Amino acid sequence: MTQNEIKQKRVESILKELVPEALSSLEDEQLRGLFVTDAVCHKGRYDADIYLDKTALTDAEISQIYSKLKKVKSYIQNYCASEEGWFRTPNLTFHFDDLLEEQNRMDKLFEKIEKELKK
């Protein structure tokens, strides 16, 4: 692993800690309850994709949350910069993560296959 990859992983780890802290400091209940599943940096740590868990959210709630996240994005970036003492914070882009739903679906399929094999 190169020095740049180590720095990138460290920034991703820090973002996974700081973004939920910033969200929990907001007054909006919808944003406070969001769970960060992953953070991935790109372009030499200048951009970062933040993945959020969308379990138990409807499509209407997801679109509301996207619009709210656009409004508070600069606050979250400033929060991260002030907490870590960074001169420049990665440009954050928020996405809802389907990975947990896919894993649950795969687990159910494997259980179904296992039951059929036992018969």
Stockholm file with secondary structure:
# STOCKHOLM 1.0

chainA/1-119         MTQNEIKQKRVESILKELVPEALSSLEDEQLRGLFVTDAVCHKGRYDADIYLDKTALTDAEISQIYSKLKKVKSYIQNYCASEEGWFRTPNLTFHFDDLLEEQNRMDKLFEKIEKELKK
#=GR chainA/1-119 SS CCHHHHHHHHHHHHHHHHHHHHHHTSSCHHHHTCCEEEEEEETTTTEEEEEEECTTCCHHHHHHHHHHHHHHHHHHHHHHHHHHTCSSCCEEEEEEECHHHHHHHHHHHHHHHHHHHHC
#=GC SS_cons         CCHHHHHHHHHHHHHHHHHHHHHHTSSCHHHHTCCEEEEEEETTTTEEEEEEECTTCCHHHHHHHHHHHHHHHHHHHHHHHHHHTCSSCCEEEEEEECHHHHHHHHHHHHHHHHHHHHC
//
